[in-house]
């Protein structure tokens, strides 16, 4: 890490005590995994899901060892409507209620538009945009009948600004922002708030594997603090949006970065 000194990891304050959350793409060291841990530290009961069953099992066991009785896990491919429905049914069945949903699942990739295949385009949009739609729809069907709740979507700064090789991902994330705003208007009558976070560079091991060192250095240099974000710093903002401290916020996309545009 470069630039200013490392941030301080704040302890939990019980902001989500007694609430149940579903978090997608939460098996590991990225934003989803960090959000699961932060939610548990804030007193929530959490159902984590991921399409990668082995990593999900391993991380679920790790969290269950630290937060006994507060975490369960269930594989889910957000491109499969039946699996999405089963995930939300399981949350209510196993934890008795559903209060918070974090739509973190997304798929990236790098390809110039002129060389991009239909399959590359469709796959990124199906996971990143359609998956968020499917989970939001399933969540609202539960939350409208239970008296309210919160949905937090994971967008990206590339939904605002251009980046070469990211046309599919940028289009999907811009659409997630629009979906967030429209869903918020419709969900208000159910007492449901819908917001999104828009991170830029939150470093984790998988990102290092799929991104060139040159690009990571360039993106880091753009940041006001001269460093990348820790995944838990994005998770902290998700906690805020999921908590009562943001009770009058809906339809907002919150930048967790200096790169709004």
SULVENDA-V965300 format. One record per backbone hydrogen bond with DSSP energy under -0.5 kcal/mol. NH is the residue of the N-H (numbers start at 1). CO is the residue of the C=O. If there is no record, write none. Layout:
BEGIN
nh->NH co->CO
nh->NH co->CO
END
This chain:
BEGIN
nh->4 co->225
nh->10 co->8
nh->16 co->42
nh->17 co->14
nh->18 co->43
nh->19 co->16
nh->21 co->45
nh->22 co->100
nh->23 co->47
nh->24 co->102
nh->26 co->49
nh->28 co->26
nh->34 co->30
nh->35 co->31
nh->36 co->32
nh->37 co->33
nh->38 co->34
nh->39 co->35
nh->40 co->36
nh->41 co->37
nh->42 co->38
nh->43 co->40
nh->44 co->39
nh->45 co->19
nh->46 co->70
nh->47 co->21
nh->48 co->46
nh->48 co->72
nh->49 co->23
nh->50 co->74
nh->53 co->51
nh->56 co->52
nh->57 co->53
nh->58 co->54
nh->59 co->55
nh->60 co->56
nh->61 co->57
nh->62 co->58
nh->63 co->59
nh->64 co->60
nh->65 co->61
nh->66 co->62
nh->66 co->63
nh->67 co->63
nh->70 co->67
nh->71 co->67
nh->72 co->46
nh->74 co->48
nh->76 co->50
nh->78 co->76
nh->80 co->77
nh->81 co->79
nh->84 co->80
nh->85 co->81
nh->86 co->82
nh->87 co->83
nh->88 co->84
nh->89 co->85
nh->90 co->86
nh->91 co->87
nh->92 co->88
nh->93 co->89
nh->94 co->90
nh->95 co->91
nh->96 co->92
nh->97 co->91
nh->99 co->20
nh->100 co->20
nh->101 co->150
nh->102 co->22
nh->103 co->101
nh->103 co->152
nh->104 co->102
nh->111 co->165
nh->115 co->112
nh->116 co->112
nh->121 co->117
nh->122 co->118
nh->123 co->119
nh->124 co->120
nh->125 co->121
nh->126 co->122
nh->127 co->123
nh->128 co->124
nh->129 co->125
nh->130 co->125
nh->131 co->126
nh->133 co->129
nh->134 co->130
nh->135 co->131
nh->136 co->132
nh->137 co->133
nh->138 co->134
nh->139 co->135
nh->140 co->136
nh->141 co->137
nh->142 co->138
nh->142 co->139
nh->143 co->139
nh->144 co->140
nh->145 co->142
nh->146 co->142
nh->146 co->143
nh->147 co->143
nh->148 co->143
nh->149 co->191
nh->150 co->99
nh->151 co->193
nh->152 co->101
nh->153 co->195
nh->154 co->103
nh->155 co->153
nh->155 co->197
nh->157 co->199
nh->159 co->156
nh->160 co->157
nh->161 co->157
nh->166 co->163
nh->170 co->166
nh->171 co->167
nh->172 co->168
nh->173 co->169
nh->174 co->170
nh->175 co->171
nh->176 co->172
nh->177 co->173
nh->178 co->174
nh->179 co->175
nh->180 co->176
nh->181 co->177
nh->182 co->178
nh->183 co->179
nh->184 co->180
nh->185 co->181
nh->186 co->182
nh->187 co->183
nh->188 co->184
nh->189 co->186
nh->190 co->187
nh->191 co->188
nh->192 co->187
nh->193 co->149
nh->195 co->151
nh->196 co->252
nh->197 co->153
nh->198 co->254
nh->200 co->256
nh->202 co->200
nh->203 co->201
nh->203 co->229
nh->207 co->204
nh->208 co->204
nh->209 co->205
nh->210 co->206
nh->211 co->207
nh->216 co->212
nh->217 co->213
nh->218 co->214
nh->219 co->215
nh->220 co->216
nh->221 co->217
nh->222 co->218
nh->223 co->219
nh->223 co->220
nh->226 co->223
nh->229 co->201
nh->231 co->203
nh->233 co->230
nh->234 co->230
nh->235 co->231
nh->236 co->232
nh->237 co->233
nh->238 co->234
nh->239 co->235
nh->240 co->236
nh->241 co->237
nh->242 co->238
nh->243 co->239
nh->243 co->240
nh->246 co->243
nh->247 co->244
nh->249 co->246
nh->250 co->248
nh->251 co->194
nh->254 co->196
nh->254 co->252
nh->255 co->253
nh->256 co->198
nh->260 co->258
END
